[in-house]
Amino acid sequence: MNLTNADISDELKKIDDFENLKEISEIYEVSDDENYRDCLMFDGEHLSGSTAEAIAGWLIAKYRSKIIFNYIDEIFGELSDFERMAVYDSVCNIISGKYSLEHLEYIKSKITDFFETENTMNVDGFINFRLRAYKDEIKTLVEECGNDVIAYRDLQDMIDVINFLFDVTDFE
């Protein structure tokens, strides 16, 4: 599966929804160029379910593909670009089906818990520490899908060798 226009539109809509929400809810996105990190500043007392959902949707739209590709490169550094995209597409197919709502609810609850005590979120820190279970689940999916892609590649290589041997063998 490749990303369709509808998928891209959905991801962009989540980012647009978040941009609109920032204006209404006084959420500030701050980039700390010195430390290369993004921060969100927000008064947690005013966090509603829809605000937490919009922030969760934004986090997923902006960071999920980065997480997936980082794990692909970390675990399967030798994959071609085509194979990397095949692993990415497989993981996205699984996530968008079975886990989509589950992940959104999990991230939303973590955001709500976080903003009950804090008003500034280091996005990278939040993803790396508070969403560790989410990242671990994605890592497991990347490993499974990557192993499937490698097995398919190996199978194709074996078929090519058998075809070559069949072509060069004289059966008389």
MOWO-V821819 format. One record per pair of residues at least 4 apart in sequence whose C-alpha atoms are under 7 Angstrom apart, sorted by the first residue. I is the first residue (numbers start at 1). J is the second residue. If there is no record, write none. Layout:
I:J  I:J
This chain:
1:89  2:89  3:7  3:8  4:8  5:9  6:10  7:11  8:12  9:13  10:14  11:15  11:61  12:16  13:17  14:18  14:57  14:58  14:61  15:19  15:58  15:61  16:20  17:21  17:54  18:22  18:54  18:55  18:58  19:23  20:24  21:25  22:26  22:27  22:28  23:27  26:42  27:40  27:41  27:42  28:40  28:41  28:42  29:38  29:39  29:40  29:41  30:38  30:39  30:40  31:37  31:38  31:39  32:36  32:37  32:38  33:37  37:124  38:122  38:123  38:124  39:120  39:121  39:122  39:123  40:120  40:121  40:122  40:123  41:119  41:120  41:121  42:119  42:120  43:119  44:115  44:116  44:118  44:119  45:116  47:51  47:52  48:52  49:53  50:54  51:55  52:56  52:108  52:111  52:112  53:57  53:108  54:58  55:59  56:60  56:104  56:107  56:108  57:61  57:104  58:62  59:63  60:64  63:67  64:68  65:69  66:70  67:71  68:72  68:88  68:138  68:142  69:73  70:74  71:75  71:139  71:142  72:76  72:77  72:84  72:142  73:77  79:83  79:84  80:84  81:85  82:86  83:87  83:149  84:88  85:89  86:90  87:91  87:142  87:145  87:146  87:149  88:92  89:93  90:94  90:145  91:95  91:141  91:142  91:145  92:96  93:97  94:98  95:99  95:100  96:100  99:103  100:104  101:105  102:106  103:107  104:108  105:109  106:110  107:111  108:112  109:113  110:114  110:130  111:115  112:116  114:118  115:119  121:126  122:126  123:127  124:128  125:129  126:130  126:131  127:131  127:132  128:132  131:135  132:136  133:137  134:138  135:139  136:140  137:141  138:142  139:143  140:144  141:145  142:146  143:147  144:148  145:149  146:150  147:151  148:152  149:153  150:154  151:155  152:156  153:157  154:158  155:159  156:160  157:161  158:162  159:163  160:164  161:165  162:166  163:167  164:168  165:169
